Amino acid sequence: MVTMEHLRSVADPPDGPPPEGCVTMVLRNDCEAEAVVVYLAGHRSRRAVHVMLCGEDVGYVRRDRVYELFPELSKRLGDAVRGSSPLDPALSAYRWMELRCPEPQCAEAPVLSMHFDEDHPLRCRRHPGQQLRLDP
Ligand SMILES: [Zn+2]
Protein backbone atom coordinates (compact mmCIF):
# COMPACT_ATOMS: atom_id res chain seq x y z
CA MET A 1 0.00 0.00 0.00
CA VAL A 2 1.44 3.32 -1.08
CA THR A 3 0.62 6.32 1.11
CA MET A 4 1.19 10.05 0.87
CA GLU A 5 3.77 9.68 3.65
CA HIS A 6 5.81 7.47 1.32
CA LEU A 7 5.70 10.09 -1.41
CA ARG A 8 6.54 12.88 1.00
CA SER A 9 9.53 10.98 2.34
CA VAL A 10 11.18 10.85 -1.10
CA ALA A 11 9.92 14.10 -2.66
CA ASP A 12 12.39 16.83 -3.56
CA PRO A 13 11.35 20.23 -2.21
CA PRO A 14 9.08 22.17 -4.58
CA ASP A 15 11.20 25.33 -4.51
CA GLY A 16 13.89 23.85 -6.77
CA PRO A 17 13.74 23.82 -10.57
CA PRO A 18 11.40 21.18 -12.01
CA PRO A 19 13.09 18.10 -13.44
CA GLU A 20 13.07 17.97 -17.23
CA GLY A 21 9.87 16.70 -18.84
CA CYS A 22 7.99 16.87 -15.56
CA VAL A 23 4.19 16.86 -15.38
CA THR A 24 2.11 18.07 -12.47
CA MET A 25 -0.23 15.54 -10.88
CA VAL A 26 -3.07 16.95 -8.82
CA LEU A 27 -4.38 14.61 -6.16
CA ARG A 28 -7.59 15.07 -4.24
CA ASN A 29 -6.85 12.77 -1.32
CA ASP A 30 -4.23 10.50 0.23
CA CYS A 31 -5.76 7.45 -1.40
CA GLU A 32 -4.53 8.63 -4.80
CA ALA A 33 -0.86 8.32 -3.77
CA GLU A 34 -0.71 4.84 -5.26
CA ALA A 35 -1.85 6.20 -8.62
CA VAL A 36 1.33 8.29 -8.82
CA VAL A 37 3.53 5.22 -8.44
CA VAL A 38 1.43 3.28 -10.94
CA TYR A 39 1.68 6.19 -13.39
CA LEU A 40 5.47 6.31 -13.13
CA ALA A 41 5.67 2.58 -13.69
CA GLY A 42 3.44 2.77 -16.73
CA HIS A 43 5.23 5.74 -18.33
CA ARG A 44 8.85 4.72 -18.47
CA SER A 45 10.03 7.90 -20.20
CA ARG A 46 8.67 10.04 -17.36
CA ARG A 47 11.46 10.37 -14.80
CA ALA A 48 9.70 12.61 -12.30
CA VAL A 49 6.33 14.08 -11.46
CA HIS A 50 5.35 17.17 -9.53
CA VAL A 51 2.77 16.21 -6.92
CA MET A 52 0.12 18.58 -5.59
CA LEU A 53 -2.33 17.44 -2.90
CA CYS A 54 -5.41 19.62 -2.37
CA GLY A 55 -3.49 22.81 -3.13
CA GLU A 56 -0.45 21.75 -1.11
CA ASP A 57 2.79 21.55 -3.07
CA VAL A 58 4.28 18.19 -2.07
CA GLY A 59 7.29 18.49 -4.39
CA TYR A 60 8.98 16.53 -7.12
CA VAL A 61 8.87 12.74 -6.94
CA ARG A 62 11.53 11.01 -9.00
CA ARG A 63 11.06 7.51 -10.34
CA ASP A 64 14.34 6.19 -8.96
CA ARG A 65 13.43 7.36 -5.45
CA VAL A 66 10.06 5.60 -5.70
CA TYR A 67 11.79 2.40 -6.73
CA GLU A 68 14.11 2.72 -3.72
CA LEU A 69 10.98 2.66 -1.56
CA PHE A 70 9.31 -0.22 -3.33
CA PRO A 71 11.85 -2.50 -4.98
CA GLU A 72 9.31 -5.31 -5.03
CA LEU A 73 6.52 -3.14 -6.33
CA SER A 74 8.63 -1.77 -9.16
CA LYS A 75 9.54 -5.29 -10.22
CA ARG A 76 5.91 -6.34 -10.29
CA LEU A 77 4.88 -3.16 -12.08
CA GLY A 78 7.57 -3.82 -14.63
CA ASP A 79 5.91 -7.16 -15.29
CA ALA A 80 2.56 -5.45 -15.50
CA VAL A 81 3.81 -3.08 -18.17
CA ARG A 82 4.93 -6.06 -20.23
CA GLY A 83 1.48 -7.58 -19.81
CA SER A 84 -0.19 -10.44 -17.97
CA SER A 85 0.52 -9.56 -14.39
CA PRO A 86 -1.77 -9.42 -11.36
CA LEU A 87 -1.15 -5.67 -11.37
CA ASP A 88 -2.74 -5.08 -14.77
CA PRO A 89 -5.98 -4.00 -13.09
CA ALA A 90 -4.01 -1.41 -11.08
CA LEU A 91 -2.58 0.08 -14.24
CA SER A 92 -5.94 0.43 -15.92
CA ALA A 93 -7.80 1.49 -12.77
CA TYR A 94 -6.46 5.01 -12.87
CA ARG A 95 -7.56 7.33 -15.66
CA TRP A 96 -5.66 10.59 -15.80
CA MET A 97 -7.06 13.53 -17.70
CA GLU A 98 -4.63 16.01 -19.19
CA LEU A 99 -5.46 19.63 -18.43
CA ARG A 100 -3.83 22.68 -19.98
CA CYS A 101 -3.83 26.42 -19.57
CA PRO A 102 -5.68 28.18 -22.43
CA GLU A 103 -3.02 30.90 -22.49
CA PRO A 104 -0.99 30.50 -25.71
CA GLN A 105 2.62 29.40 -25.13
CA CYS A 106 2.02 28.91 -21.41
CA ALA A 107 5.20 27.40 -19.99
CA GLU A 108 3.39 25.59 -17.20
CA ALA A 109 3.66 21.82 -17.53
CA PRO A 110 0.55 19.84 -18.42
CA VAL A 111 -1.52 19.02 -15.36
CA LEU A 112 -2.85 15.51 -14.82
CA SER A 113 -5.86 14.92 -12.65
CA MET A 114 -8.31 12.09 -12.17
CA HIS A 115 -11.12 14.58 -11.63
CA PHE A 116 -12.49 17.42 -13.68
CA ASP A 117 -15.02 19.51 -11.83
CA GLU A 118 -16.47 22.36 -13.88
CA ASP A 119 -17.79 24.00 -10.73
CA HIS A 120 -14.37 23.98 -9.07
CA PRO A 121 -11.87 24.25 -11.90
CA LEU A 122 -8.12 24.13 -11.32
CA ARG A 123 -6.25 27.29 -12.20
CA CYS A 124 -2.94 27.83 -13.93
CA ARG A 125 -0.17 28.63 -11.46
CA ARG A 126 1.38 31.10 -13.89
CA HIS A 127 -1.94 32.63 -14.93
CA PRO A 128 -4.19 32.51 -11.86
CA GLY A 129 -7.02 34.09 -13.87
CA GLN A 130 -7.07 31.15 -16.27
CA GLN A 131 -8.93 27.93 -15.65
CA LEU A 132 -7.29 24.74 -16.83
CA ARG A 133 -9.20 22.96 -19.59
CA LEU A 134 -9.33 19.42 -20.78
CA ASP A 135 -6.79 18.89 -23.53
CA PRO A 136 -8.82 18.05 -26.66
ZN1 LIG B 1 -0.85 29.42 -17.88
Backbone and ligand atoms as CSV (ligand in chain L), in Angstrom:
chain,resi,resn,atom,element,x,y,z
A,1,MET,N,N,0.846,-1.201,0.000
A,1,MET,CA,C,0.000,0.000,0.000
A,1,MET,C,C,0.878,1.245,0.000
A,2,VAL,N,N,0.679,2.083,-0.969
A,2,VAL,CA,C,1.440,3.319,-1.080
A,2,VAL,C,C,0.650,4.443,-0.405
A,3,THR,N,N,1.307,5.219,0.433
A,3,THR,CA,C,0.620,6.323,1.113
A,3,THR,C,C,1.285,7.651,0.759
A,4,MET,N,N,0.610,8.731,1.074
A,4,MET,CA,C,1.194,10.053,0.868
A,4,MET,C,C,2.467,10.206,1.672
A,5,GLU,N,N,2.553,9.559,2.844
A,5,GLU,CA,C,3.772,9.679,3.648
A,5,GLU,C,C,4.961,9.103,2.898
A,6,HIS,N,N,4.733,8.013,2.152
A,6,HIS,CA,C,5.815,7.469,1.322
A,6,HIS,C,C,6.274,8.511,0.315
A,7,LEU,N,N,5.325,9.117,-0.376
A,7,LEU,CA,C,5.697,10.091,-1.414
A,7,LEU,C,C,6.414,11.288,-0.791
A,8,ARG,N,N,5.896,11.739,0.343
A,8,ARG,CA,C,6.542,12.883,0.996
A,8,ARG,C,C,7.970,12.561,1.398
A,9,SER,N,N,8.208,11.333,1.826
A,9,SER,CA,C,9.534,10.980,2.341
A,9,SER,C,C,10.587,10.982,1.248
A,10,VAL,N,N,10.193,10.869,-0.011
A,10,VAL,CA,C,11.183,10.849,-1.099
A,10,VAL,C,C,11.091,12.080,-1.999
A,11,ALA,N,N,10.105,12.958,-1.756
A,11,ALA,CA,C,9.916,14.100,-2.662
A,11,ALA,C,C,11.031,15.128,-2.482
A,12,ASP,N,N,11.493,15.678,-3.606
A,12,ASP,CA,C,12.388,16.827,-3.563
A,12,ASP,C,C,11.554,18.061,-3.289
A,13,PRO,N,N,12.127,19.033,-2.539
A,13,PRO,CA,C,11.346,20.227,-2.214
A,13,PRO,C,C,10.874,20.968,-3.452
A,14,PRO,N,N,9.666,21.549,-3.391
A,14,PRO,CA,C,9.075,22.170,-4.578
A,14,PRO,C,C,9.728,23.481,-4.988
A,15,ASP,N,N,10.633,24.025,-4.161
A,15,ASP,CA,C,11.201,25.330,-4.506
A,15,ASP,C,C,12.322,25.215,-5.531
A,16,GLY,N,N,12.827,24.010,-5.773
A,16,GLY,CA,C,13.888,23.855,-6.769
A,16,GLY,C,C,13.318,23.873,-8.175
A,17,PRO,N,N,14.216,23.859,-9.176
A,17,PRO,CA,C,13.738,23.822,-10.565
A,17,PRO,C,C,13.104,22.471,-10.876
A,18,PRO,N,N,12.046,22.466,-11.690
A,18,PRO,CA,C,11.400,21.181,-12.006
A,18,PRO,C,C,12.321,20.306,-12.852
A,19,PRO,N,N,12.328,19.020,-12.586
A,19,PRO,CA,C,13.085,18.103,-13.441
A,19,PRO,C,C,12.567,18.176,-14.874
A,20,GLU,N,N,13.429,17.875,-15.810
A,20,GLU,CA,C,13.074,17.971,-17.229
A,20,GLU,C,C,11.905,17.039,-17.564
A,21,GLY,N,N,10.992,17.532,-18.384
A,21,GLY,CA,C,9.872,16.699,-18.837
A,21,GLY,C,C,8.898,16.332,-17.736
A,22,CYS,N,N,8.838,17.147,-16.714
A,22,CYS,CA,C,7.987,16.868,-15.564
A,22,CYS,C,C,6.528,17.222,-15.872
A,23,VAL,N,N,5.596,16.455,-15.361
A,23,VAL,CA,C,4.191,16.864,-15.382
A,23,VAL,C,C,3.740,17.081,-13.947
A,24,THR,N,N,2.684,17.857,-13.795
A,24,THR,CA,C,2.111,18.070,-12.468
A,24,THR,C,C,0.931,17.131,-12.295
A,25,MET,N,N,0.897,16.422,-11.186
A,25,MET,CA,C,-0.227,15.538,-10.884
A,25,MET,C,C,-0.966,16.107,-9.685
A,26,VAL,N,N,-2.253,16.357,-9.883
A,26,VAL,CA,C,-3.067,16.953,-8.825
A,26,VAL,C,C,-3.894,15.846,-8.177
A,27,LEU,N,N,-3.665,15.639,-6.893
A,27,LEU,CA,C,-4.382,14.606,-6.157
A,27,LEU,C,C,-5.426,15.247,-5.261
A,28,ARG,N,N,-6.538,14.530,-5.092
A,28,ARG,CA,C,-7.591,15.069,-4.236
A,28,ARG,C,C,-7.536,14.497,-2.827
A,29,ASN,N,N,-6.936,13.338,-2.670
A,29,ASN,CA,C,-6.846,12.767,-1.322
A,29,ASN,C,C,-5.693,11.783,-1.241
A,30,ASP,N,N,-5.374,11.380,-0.020
A,30,ASP,CA,C,-4.234,10.501,0.226
A,30,ASP,C,C,-4.339,9.186,-0.530
A,31,CYS,N,N,-5.575,8.741,-0.762
A,31,CYS,CA,C,-5.759,7.447,-1.399
A,31,CYS,C,C,-5.210,7.427,-2.827
A,32,GLU,N,N,-4.992,8.591,-3.420
A,32,GLU,CA,C,-4.525,8.625,-4.798
A,32,GLU,C,C,-3.004,8.527,-4.904
A,33,ALA,N,N,-2.325,8.416,-3.755
A,33,ALA,CA,C,-0.862,8.320,-3.773
A,33,ALA,C,C,-0.404,7.140,-4.628
A,34,GLU,N,N,-1.100,6.030,-4.509
A,34,GLU,CA,C,-0.709,4.844,-5.263
A,34,GLU,C,C,-0.750,5.098,-6.769
A,35,ALA,N,N,-1.706,5.931,-7.194
A,35,ALA,CA,C,-1.853,6.203,-8.618
A,35,ALA,C,C,-0.596,6.863,-9.190
A,36,VAL,N,N,0.106,7.633,-8.365
A,36,VAL,CA,C,1.329,8.287,-8.822
A,36,VAL,C,C,2.397,7.235,-9.139
A,37,VAL,N,N,2.528,6.272,-8.249
A,37,VAL,CA,C,3.527,5.222,-8.444
A,37,VAL,C,C,3.168,4.378,-9.666
A,38,VAL,N,N,1.887,4.071,-9.796
A,38,VAL,CA,C,1.433,3.281,-10.944
A,38,VAL,C,C,1.689,4.053,-12.245
A,39,TYR,N,N,1.449,5.361,-12.203
A,39,TYR,CA,C,1.681,6.187,-13.392
A,39,TYR,C,C,3.155,6.138,-13.805
A,40,LEU,N,N,4.041,6.312,-12.820
A,40,LEU,CA,C,5.474,6.312,-13.128
A,40,LEU,C,C,5.900,4.965,-13.722
A,41,ALA,N,N,5.320,3.902,-13.184
A,41,ALA,CA,C,5.670,2.577,-13.686
A,41,ALA,C,C,5.175,2.373,-15.107
A,42,GLY,N,N,4.032,2.981,-15.421
A,42,GLY,CA,C,3.437,2.769,-16.733
A,42,GLY,C,C,3.964,3.724,-17.793
A,43,HIS,N,N,4.690,4.743,-17.388
A,43,HIS,CA,C,5.228,5.735,-18.329
A,43,HIS,C,C,6.734,5.811,-18.128
A,44,ARG,N,N,7.430,4.897,-18.747
A,44,ARG,CA,C,8.847,4.718,-18.472
A,44,ARG,C,C,9.698,5.921,-18.843
A,45,SER,N,N,9.222,6.760,-19.792
A,45,SER,CA,C,10.035,7.896,-20.196
A,45,SER,C,C,9.904,9.059,-19.203
A,46,ARG,N,N,8.927,8.972,-18.322
A,46,ARG,CA,C,8.674,10.041,-17.356
A,46,ARG,C,C,9.552,9.784,-16.130
A,47,ARG,N,N,10.540,10.641,-15.896
A,47,ARG,CA,C,11.458,10.369,-14.799
A,47,ARG,C,C,11.036,10.981,-13.478
A,48,ALA,N,N,10.122,11.962,-13.549
A,48,ALA,CA,C,9.705,12.606,-12.305
A,48,ALA,C,C,8.325,13.226,-12.505
A,49,VAL,N,N,7.601,13.365,-11.421
A,49,VAL,CA,C,6.328,14.083,-11.463
A,49,VAL,C,C,6.297,15.076,-10.314
A,50,HIS,N,N,5.550,16.133,-10.538
A,50,HIS,CA,C,5.351,17.166,-9.533
A,50,HIS,C,C,4.010,16.905,-8.878
A,51,VAL,N,N,3.999,16.642,-7.588
A,51,VAL,CA,C,2.768,16.214,-6.923
A,51,VAL,C,C,2.158,17.363,-6.117
A,52,MET,N,N,0.889,17.615,-6.383
A,52,MET,CA,C,0.116,18.578,-5.593
A,52,MET,C,C,-1.003,17.801,-4.912
A,53,LEU,N,N,-1.245,18.103,-3.631
A,53,LEU,CA,C,-2.326,17.441,-2.904
A,53,LEU,C,C,-3.234,18.515,-2.333
A,54,CYS,N,N,-4.431,18.640,-2.867
A,54,CYS,CA,C,-5.405,19.621,-2.368
A,54,CYS,C,C,-4.773,21.001,-2.208
A,55,GLY,N,N,-4.068,21.472,-3.199
A,55,GLY,CA,C,-3.491,22.807,-3.135
A,55,GLY,C,C,-2.137,22.869,-2.439
A,56,GLU,N,N,-1.754,21.783,-1.774
A,56,GLU,CA,C,-0.452,21.751,-1.108
A,56,GLU,C,C,0.606,21.238,-2.100
A,57,ASP,N,N,1.730,21.955,-2.166
A,57,ASP,CA,C,2.795,21.546,-3.072
A,57,ASP,C,C,3.681,20.523,-2.369
A,58,VAL,N,N,3.535,19.253,-2.743
A,58,VAL,CA,C,4.278,18.187,-2.070
A,58,VAL,C,C,5.722,18.158,-2.561
A,59,GLY,N,N,5.937,18.465,-3.842
A,59,GLY,CA,C,7.293,18.492,-4.386
A,59,GLY,C,C,7.431,17.560,-5.570
A,60,TYR,N,N,8.680,17.336,-5.950
A,60,TYR,CA,C,8.977,16.526,-7.120
A,60,TYR,C,C,9.326,15.107,-6.699
A,61,VAL,N,N,8.645,14.153,-7.273
A,61,VAL,CA,C,8.869,12.745,-6.939
A,61,VAL,C,C,9.536,12.085,-8.127
A,62,ARG,N,N,10.771,11.628,-7.910
A,62,ARG,CA,C,11.525,11.006,-8.998
A,62,ARG,C,C,11.333,9.498,-8.996
A,63,ARG,N,N,11.289,8.938,-10.191
A,63,ARG,CA,C,11.055,7.507,-10.343
A,63,ARG,C,C,12.063,6.666,-9.555
A,64,ASP,N,N,13.346,7.038,-9.627
A,64,ASP,CA,C,14.339,6.190,-8.964
A,64,ASP,C,C,14.159,6.185,-7.445
A,65,ARG,N,N,13.670,7.328,-6.900
A,65,ARG,CA,C,13.429,7.363,-5.453
A,65,ARG,C,C,12.238,6.468,-5.094
A,66,VAL,N,N,11.222,6.447,-5.957
A,66,VAL,CA,C,10.059,5.596,-5.705
A,66,VAL,C,C,10.476,4.127,-5.714
A,67,TYR,N,N,11.343,3.794,-6.654
A,67,TYR,CA,C,11.789,2.404,-6.729
A,67,TYR,C,C,12.661,2.024,-5.546
A,68,GLU,N,N,13.359,3.006,-4.953
A,68,GLU,CA,C,14.107,2.718,-3.720
A,68,GLU,C,C,13.150,2.297,-2.616
A,69,LEU,N,N,11.982,2.962,-2.595
A,69,LEU,CA,C,10.984,2.661,-1.560
A,69,LEU,C,C,10.355,1.296,-1.767
A,70,PHE,N,N,10.085,0.984,-3.036
A,70,PHE,CA,C,9.312,-0.223,-3.332
A,70,PHE,C,C,10.020,-1.091,-4.362
A,71,PRO,N,N,11.157,-1.667,-3.976
A,71,PRO,CA,C,11.848,-2.496,-4.984
A,71,PRO,C,C,10.962,-3.638,-5.494
A,72,GLU,N,N,10.173,-4.202,-4.614
A,72,GLU,CA,C,9.307,-5.309,-5.029
A,72,GLU,C,C,8.184,-4.813,-5.939
A,73,LEU,N,N,7.625,-3.700,-5.552
A,73,LEU,CA,C,6.522,-3.138,-6.331
A,73,LEU,C,C,6.983,-2.808,-7.746
A,74,SER,N,N,8.171,-2.181,-7.836
A,74,SER,CA,C,8.632,-1.768,-9.157
A,74,SER,C,C,8.860,-2.985,-10.045
A,75,LYS,N,N,9.330,-4.074,-9.433
A,75,LYS,CA,C,9.538,-5.286,-10.222
A,75,LYS,C,C,8.201,-5.806,-10.755
A,76,ARG,N,N,7.214,-5.833,-9.865
A,76,ARG,CA,C,5.914,-6.340,-10.292
A,76,ARG,C,C,5.266,-5.413,-11.316
A,77,LEU,N,N,5.447,-4.107,-11.113
A,77,LEU,CA,C,4.882,-3.162,-12.075
A,77,LEU,C,C,5.571,-3.318,-13.423
A,78,GLY,N,N,6.854,-3.586,-13.382
A,78,GLY,CA,C,7.566,-3.824,-14.631
A,78,GLY,C,C,6.945,-4.982,-15.392
A,79,ASP,N,N,6.596,-6.027,-14.659
A,79,ASP,CA,C,5.912,-7.162,-15.287
A,79,ASP,C,C,4.564,-6.736,-15.846
A,80,ALA,N,N,3.898,-5.881,-15.082
A,80,ALA,CA,C,2.562,-5.450,-15.498
A,80,ALA,C,C,2.632,-4.684,-16.814
A,81,VAL,N,N,3.684,-3.863,-16.955
A,81,VAL,CA,C,3.811,-3.076,-18.175
A,81,VAL,C,C,4.019,-4.003,-19.376
A,82,ARG,N,N,4.705,-5.110,-19.132
A,82,ARG,CA,C,4.930,-6.062,-20.230
A,82,ARG,C,C,3.697,-6.929,-20.480
A,83,GLY,N,N,2.717,-6.836,-19.609
A,83,GLY,CA,C,1.478,-7.581,-19.807
A,83,GLY,C,C,1.369,-8.805,-18.926
A,84,SER,N,N,0.141,-9.239,-18.737
A,84,SER,CA,C,-0.185,-10.437,-17.972
A,84,SER,C,C,0.457,-10.469,-16.593
A,85,SER,N,N,0.082,-9.530,-15.773
A,85,SER,CA,C,0.521,-9.560,-14.390
A,85,SER,C,C,-0.698,-9.296,-13.520
A,86,PRO,N,N,-0.643,-9.722,-12.257
A,86,PRO,CA,C,-1.769,-9.420,-11.356
A,86,PRO,C,C,-1.986,-7.915,-11.191
A,87,LEU,N,N,-0.996,-7.114,-11.547
A,87,LEU,CA,C,-1.147,-5.667,-11.371
A,87,LEU,C,C,-1.780,-4.977,-12.576
A,88,ASP,N,N,-2.092,-5.706,-13.617
A,88,ASP,CA,C,-2.740,-5.078,-14.771
A,88,ASP,C,C,-3.962,-4.254,-14.378
A,89,PRO,N,N,-4.821,-4.803,-13.493
A,89,PRO,CA,C,-5.978,-3.997,-13.092
A,89,PRO,C,C,-5.561,-2.663,-12.469
A,90,ALA,N,N,-4.467,-2.658,-11.704
A,90,ALA,CA,C,-4.008,-1.412,-11.082
A,90,ALA,C,C,-3.648,-0.393,-12.146
A,91,LEU,N,N,-3.001,-0.847,-13.201
A,91,LEU,CA,C,-2.579,0.085,-14.240
A,91,LEU,C,C,-3.763,0.702,-14.960
A,92,SER,N,N,-4.813,-0.103,-15.165
A,92,SER,CA,C,-5.942,0.430,-15.922
A,92,SER,C,C,-6.989,1.074,-15.017
A,93,ALA,N,N,-6.806,0.953,-13.689
A,93,ALA,CA,C,-7.805,1.486,-12.766
A,93,ALA,C,C,-7.757,3.004,-12.685
A,94,TYR,N,N,-6.608,3.569,-13.015
A,94,TYR,CA,C,-6.463,5.014,-12.869
A,94,TYR,C,C,-6.498,5.684,-14.229
A,95,ARG,N,N,-7.424,6.584,-14.401
A,95,ARG,CA,C,-7.561,7.331,-15.658
A,95,ARG,C,C,-7.191,8.786,-15.403
A,96,TRP,N,N,-6.090,9.203,-15.965
A,96,TRP,CA,C,-5.658,10.587,-15.797
A,96,TRP,C,C,-6.150,11.417,-16.971
A,97,MET,N,N,-6.672,12.585,-16.647
A,97,MET,CA,C,-7.056,13.532,-17.697
A,97,MET,C,C,-5.968,14.592,-17.791
A,98,GLU,N,N,-5.659,14.997,-19.011
A,98,GLU,CA,C,-4.632,16.007,-19.189
A,98,GLU,C,C,-5.288,17.382,-19.323
A,99,LEU,N,N,-4.896,18.284,-18.449
A,99,LEU,CA,C,-5.459,19.629,-18.431
A,99,LEU,C,C,-4.373,20.625,-18.817
A,100,ARG,N,N,-4.783,21.654,-19.554
A,100,ARG,CA,C,-3.831,22.678,-19.983
A,100,ARG,C,C,-4.404,24.063,-19.778
A,101,CYS,N,N,-3.468,25.015,-19.664
A,101,CYS,CA,C,-3.827,26.424,-19.566
A,101,CYS,C,C,-4.191,26.913,-20.965
A,102,PRO,N,N,-5.284,27.691,-21.102
A,102,PRO,CA,C,-5.681,28.181,-22.433
A,102,PRO,C,C,-4.780,29.319,-22.940
A,103,GLU,N,N,-3.927,29.823,-22.091
A,103,GLU,CA,C,-3.019,30.902,-22.488
A,103,GLU,C,C,-2.026,30.363,-23.522
A,104,PRO,N,N,-1.921,31.017,-24.714
A,104,PRO,CA,C,-0.991,30.495,-25.712
A,104,PRO,C,C,0.442,30.500,-25.174
A,105,GLN,N,N,1.203,29.486,-25.513
A,105,GLN,CA,C,2.619,29.401,-25.134
A,105,GLN,C,C,2.819,29.365,-23.622
A,106,CYS,N,N,1.828,28.975,-22.864
A,106,CYS,CA,C,2.023,28.911,-21.412
A,106,CYS,C,C,3.100,27.877,-21.110
A,107,ALA,N,N,4.059,28.286,-20.268
A,107,ALA,CA,C,5.195,27.404,-19.987
A,107,ALA,C,C,4.893,26.398,-18.885
A,108,GLU,N,N,3.734,26.516,-18.281
A,108,GLU,CA,C,3.392,25.592,-17.203
A,108,GLU,C,C,3.216,24.181,-17.772
A,109,ALA,N,N,3.745,23.201,-17.060
A,109,ALA,CA,C,3.661,21.816,-17.526
A,109,ALA,C,C,2.203,21.374,-17.574
A,110,PRO,N,N,1.906,20.398,-18.434
A,110,PRO,CA,C,0.545,19.843,-18.416
A,110,PRO,C,C,0.201,19.346,-17.012
A,111,VAL,N,N,-1.057,19.440,-16.673
A,111,VAL,CA,C,-1.517,19.017,-15.358
A,111,VAL,C,C,-2.368,17.762,-15.533
A,112,LEU,N,N,-2.056,16.734,-14.783
A,112,LEU,CA,C,-2.847,15.510,-14.824
A,112,LEU,C,C,-3.707,15.427,-13.581
A,113,SER,N,N,-4.953,15.084,-13.783
A,113,SER,CA,C,-5.864,14.923,-12.649
A,113,SER,C,C,-6.822,13.796,-12.975
A,114,MET,N,N,-7.312,13.134,-11.942
A,114,MET,CA,C,-8.306,12.091,-12.172
A,114,MET,C,C,-9.715,12.657,-12.091
A,115,HIS,N,N,-9.801,13.959,-11.783
A,115,HIS,CA,C,-11.117,14.581,-11.630
A,115,HIS,C,C,-11.168,15.873,-12.419
A,116,PHE,N,N,-12.295,16.133,-13.036
A,116,PHE,CA,C,-12.494,17.424,-13.685
A,116,PHE,C,C,-13.838,17.934,-13.226
A,117,ASP,N,N,-13.801,18.979,-12.416
A,117,ASP,CA,C,-15.025,19.513,-11.831
A,117,ASP,C,C,-15.239,20.914,-12.382
A,118,GLU,N,N,-16.241,21.062,-13.247
A,118,GLU,CA,C,-16.474,22.364,-13.884
A,118,GLU,C,C,-16.823,23.439,-12.862
A,119,ASP,N,N,-17.408,23.020,-11.746
A,119,ASP,CA,C,-17.792,24.003,-10.734
A,119,ASP,C,C,-16.595,24.461,-9.888
A,120,HIS,N,N,-15.577,23.627,-9.830
A,120,HIS,CA,C,-14.372,23.984,-9.068
A,120,HIS,C,C,-13.137,23.724,-9.924
A,121,PRO,N,N,-12.962,24.528,-10.969
A,121,PRO,CA,C,-11.866,24.247,-11.896
A,121,PRO,C,C,-10.498,24.544,-11.265
A,122,LEU,N,N,-9.496,23.823,-11.726
A,122,LEU,CA,C,-8.122,24.129,-11.323
A,122,LEU,C,C,-7.656,25.342,-12.112
A,123,ARG,N,N,-6.751,26.099,-11.527
A,123,ARG,CA,C,-6.246,27.294,-12.201
A,123,ARG,C,C,-4.755,27.155,-12.492
A,124,CYS,N,N,-4.353,27.856,-13.556
A,124,CYS,CA,C,-2.945,27.835,-13.933
A,124,CYS,C,C,-2.134,28.550,-12.862
A,125,ARG,N,N,-0.981,27.971,-12.491
A,125,ARG,CA,C,-0.166,28.627,-11.464
A,125,ARG,C,C,0.513,29.879,-11.998
A,126,ARG,N,N,0.748,29.905,-13.312
A,126,ARG,CA,C,1.378,31.102,-13.893
A,126,ARG,C,C,0.353,32.158,-14.258
A,127,HIS,N,N,-0.861,31.712,-14.559
A,127,HIS,CA,C,-1.943,32.625,-14.930
A,127,HIS,C,C,-3.145,32.331,-14.043
A,128,PRO,N,N,-3.129,32.869,-12.820
A,128,PRO,CA,C,-4.191,32.505,-11.861
A,128,PRO,C,C,-5.592,32.857,-12.348
A,129,GLY,N,N,-5.703,33.757,-13.344
A,129,GLY,CA,C,-7.023,34.087,-13.866
A,129,GLY,C,C,-7.541,33.054,-14.857
A,130,GLN,N,N,-6.684,32.128,-15.256
A,130,GLN,CA,C,-7.071,31.146,-16.273
A,130,GLN,C,C,-7.424,29.811,-15.637
A,131,GLN,N,N,-8.530,29.253,-16.108
A,131,GLN,CA,C,-8.929,27.933,-15.651
A,131,GLN,C,C,-8.342,26.890,-16.592
A,132,LEU,N,N,-7.831,25.820,-15.993
A,132,LEU,CA,C,-7.289,24.740,-16.831
A,132,LEU,C,C,-8.441,24.039,-17.539
A,133,ARG,N,N,-8.173,23.635,-18.783
A,133,ARG,CA,C,-9.198,22.964,-19.588
A,133,ARG,C,C,-8.710,21.590,-20.015
A,134,LEU,N,N,-9.665,20.754,-20.268
A,134,LEU,CA,C,-9.330,19.423,-20.777
A,134,LEU,C,C,-8.621,19.563,-22.110
A,135,ASP,N,N,-7.519,18.853,-22.276
A,135,ASP,CA,C,-6.789,18.890,-23.526
A,135,ASP,C,C,-7.591,18.111,-24.573
A,136,PRO,N,N,-7.965,18.743,-25.684
A,136,PRO,CA,C,-8.822,18.054,-26.661
A,136,PRO,C,C,-8.062,16.910,-27.344
L,1,ZN,ZN,ZN,-0.852,29.419,-17.878
